[in-house]
Each structure stands twice: as C-alpha cells, then as structure tokens.
Amino acid sequence: MFLKISQKQCVTAEYYPIKSVVSITTIQDGEFDTSEIVAKVRFNNDAVTIYKYQNAWLVNDEGSVLEVINRDYMWS
C-alpha cells in the first residue's frame, strides 16, 4: 500500500510505501493547529500532514485507490 500525495494542478506525486496499519485523522475528527491542515496520516513511526492544497490517496500495489483522504475536484 502507498500514500500518494500531489500538489493541486501538478503532474508529479510523492509515494510513501506503507507496510503497517494506517491511522487517518481528518478535520471531521478534530481540530488542527492551522486551517491549512485537512488530515494527518500515521503509519509505522511516521506522521504525514496533508494540507488543503494537496490531493492525497491510499492506493494498493496495483495503483487502485483504497481511500481518498483529500481531493478537490475544482482544482485537479
């Protein structure tokens, strides 16, 4: 499984390989330090912050989307 993150209106993306349980905290679950943050993804001993100007998904090894974390269809 991978965490895929791309900047909106950008072709490139970052992939974080994940071989453990994933915990996703979104703005619906609680408040963050700033309104720019929409989610935090935790796995292994890592935490990745997802900002509102980013698209983020969890995808499997074949590239199929398992979970959409942040997606703004107006900008992508």
N, C-alpha and C positions, 0 to 999 in steps of 0.2 A: 504494500500500500504506500502511496505517496501523498504528501501535502503539496498541492500545486498552487503557486501564488503568482499573479501577474498584475502589473500596473495597468490601470484602465487606459485604453487606447494605445496599448503597446503589444508588440508581437511576442516578445520574449517572456519567459516564465521561469521561476525557480521551482525546483523539485526537492523536497525533503523526504528521503526514504524513512519509512516507519515500520518497525518490526515489533511493536508493542501495542498496548491499549491506548486509545486516544481519548482525551477529555476536551470537550469544546465548551467554552463559556461565552455566551453572546450577550448583547445588550439587553435582551429579554430576561436573562438570568440575574443581572445585577448591573451596578454602575461601575464605570472605569474612571481613571484619573482625568481623562480628557474626552471630549465629544468626538475626536478624530478616530478613536478606537471602537471597532464594532465587535471584535471577538478576540479571544485568546485560545490557542490550541496547545495542549500539553501532551507530551509523549516522551517516554524514557525519562531523562532528567532535563529535557528541553522544554522551553515555552516560546511560542512564536506569536507575536502580536499581529493581528490583521487590522489594517486601517481602512477607513471608508473609501479611499481612493484605490483600493486593491480588490481584485477578484480572487477568491480562494475556494478550492475544492479538495475533497479527499477523493483520490482515484485509485483503482486497483492496478495490478501489474500490467493489465492489458490496456489501460487508459480509460476504462469505463468509470463514469462518475458515481461514487458511492454516496457522497453528501456534499451539498452546496453550502458553503459557510458564508460567503458574501458574493453577491452578484448583482450588478446594477445594469440592467438591460439598456438603459438610455445611453450609457457611456461606452459600452463594449461593442 
